[in-house]
Amino acid sequence: MSELTREDLIIYLTEGRSMAELDYSGLDLRGLDFQDIKFDKSRFNGAKLAGNNLAGTSFRGCTMEEADLSEALLVHADFRGANLRRANLAEANCKEALFDGVNLEQADLTRANLRLANLTNANLRNAKLFGTNFSVSLCVNADFTGAQTHGAKFEETLLQGAKGLTF
């Protein structure tokens, strides 16, 4: 897996190179538009993507521990099988995003919009979910054990087999 600089990344984007299976760990990538890019099987540990346009972007199988995705536009983003342990997704717009089988343990999703998202088999253990919108989402077999859910919205959410939620 190649390790990149921010400058390398910008060159790769302009040249249309593959962005998958690369190491973006620790990079400050704020202010870049990554809409509809495939980053599958890449590393973003500690990367800063706050406020970026990541709509339709694929992060399948990525490792994104402690990444900052706060206030990012993640509509239709695909995180299936990704590791977002301790990531910051506070106030991110994740409408219709795919988090199937994702590790969101200890992640901060405070006031994130997860309306119509798929969180089937997601690990949300000890996550911060204050005011998070899960309305009309699929949370089948999701694990909310120890999660802080004060003010979270679960209207019409499918919670079959979900663990750790009390209403």
N, C-alpha and C positions, 0 to 999 in steps of 0.2 A: 504494500500500500504506500503510495507516494505521499510525501508531506509537501504542502504548498505554502506559498506566501500569498498575501492578498493580491499582489501584482501579478503573480503567476495565474491566479484564478481569473482575473480580468482578461488576461491574454487568452486563456483557454475558452472563456465565454465568447469572445469576439471571433475566435477561430472555429467555433462550433465543435470543439473537442468533447469527448466523453467526460462527464463530471462524476461518474460512478467509481466506486472503489478507491477513493482518494482520502487523504487525511487533512481535514480542515481544523483540527483541534487547536483551540486557543486563539484562533484568528478573529479579528474584529471585522466582521462582514456587514456591519450596519450601513444602510444607505444603498445597498445593491439590490437590483430587481432580479429575483430568481424564479419568476413565474414560469410554470410548466417545465422545469428542469428535472432531470432524473439524477439523483445523488445516491442511488441504491448502493447499499453495503459500504457506505463511507463512514468516516469518523468525524464527529463534531464536538468532542468532549470539551466543554468550557468555551465553545465558540459563541460570539456575540452576533445574533441575528435579530435583535430587538427592532420592531417596527418595520421589518422588511416585507415586501410583497412576495409571498411564497405560495400563492394560490395555484392549485393544480400540481404542485411540486411533489415528486416521489422521493420519500426517505425510507423506502422498504429495507428492513434489515440493518438500518444505521445504528451506530452507537452515538448517543447524544447526551451523555451524562453531564449534568450541570450546565447545559447549553442555555443561553438566554434568548428565548423566543417571545418575550413579553411584547404585547401590543402588535404582534406580527399578524399579517393577513394570511391565514392558513385554510381558506375555504377550499374544499375538495382536495386537500393535501392527503397523501397516502403515507402513513407511518406504520403500516402492518409489519409486525415482528421487530419493531425498533425498541431500543433501550433509551428511555428518557428519564432515567432515575435522577431525582433532584433537579430536574430541568425547571426553568422558569417560563411558564406560559400564561402568566397573569395578564388578564385583559386581552388575550389573543382571540381573534375571530376564527374559530375552528369549525364553522358551520359545514355540515356534510362531510367532515374529514373522516378518514379511516384510521382507527386506533385499535384494530382487531389484534389481540395478542400482544399489545404493547405494555412494557414495563414503565409505569408512571409513579412508581413508589417514591414517596416523599417529594413529589413534584408540586409546584405551586401553580394551581389553576384558578386562583382567585379572580372572580368576575369574568372568567373566560366564557365565550359563547360556543357551546358544544351542541347546539340545536341540530337535530337530524344526524348527529354523528354516530358512527358505529364503534362502540367500545366493548364488543363481545370478547370475553376472556381477558380483559385488561386488568392489570394489577395497579390499583389505586391505593394501596396500603399506605396509611399515614400521610396521604396527600392533603394539601390545603385546597379546599373546595368552597371557600366562603363566597356565596353569591354566584356560584357557577351555574350556568344554564344548561341543563341536560334534557330540556323539553324535547319530546318526540324522538329521543335517541334510543339506540339499542345498547343495553348494558347487560346482556345475557351472560351469566356466569362471571360477571366482573367482581373483583374483590375490593370492597371499600373498608376493610378492617382498619380501625384506628384513624380513618380519614375525618377531617374537620369539615362538616357539611353545613354549618350554620348559614341559613339564607340560600342554600342551593335549591334550584328549581328542578323538579322531576315530573312535571305535568306530562301525562301520556307517554312516559318513558317505559320501555319494556325491561323489567328487572328480574325476569325469570332466572332463578338460580344465583342471583347476586348475593354476596356475603357482606356482613358488617354494617348494613344500613338499619337504622331505627328511625321511625317517624313518630 
